[in-house]
Amino acid sequence: MSLIARHFESIGLPTLILGSALDILTAGRPPRAMFVNYPLGFESGRFGDKTDQFAVVRQALGGFESITTPTIESMDFEWQAGWDIVNEREKNTLDSRSQRTTEPQYQTEADRRAAEN
């Protein structure tokens, strides 16, 4: 997505990426991005919670006005305790993804070098 966003920006089309994986956003270096500290797949808000979804999307769209240079801006949302996620592959079990890290992660050393250039 970041490559596509950079291309669109280069031809004058403004873009904004809303993401919840800070390491991926950082590695992709998008021209304009908003980071929401929600689990992957919930970037636009908690499932079924229209109030939360509207608030997330509304604040994200504000990035078109507040971000004037390439950056990733953090949003004011935190996933609340008790908002459990059900893993679709294993019905009725809580999601067991690993903890987040702020360090970019790459599949290969060549990928790391390419992303840093």
Phi, psi and omega in degrees: 000322182296320178298317179295317179299317179297321178296310180301318178298323181294338178255013172094008178261115181292143179229162174210128178256130174255116185223159179237011176241093186300323180295322179289317178300315181298315180294326182280343180048060179290156180291331181205121181214151174241129179258126175245129185277063176241160178297156177306138180093352181239029185302326183262018175119169181292136182304129177078358182256088185298327179295314178295316181300315180298317181297317180297310183294320179298313179295320179300315180297335175297342178298334177297331179266322187276337183260115182248346175229158181306121181196167172243116182260131178279142179264165186270037182240142176228139176294125186278145174301138181095349176274073184291153178244133176264127178286121184296330180286331182233081184313143176066022173239150179287149178301140183236033178294154181290163180296152178286156173224152178271356180275131176300144179239138183232152178286325181222164176296324178297322177296319179298313180298318180296321181290329182278350179266000000 
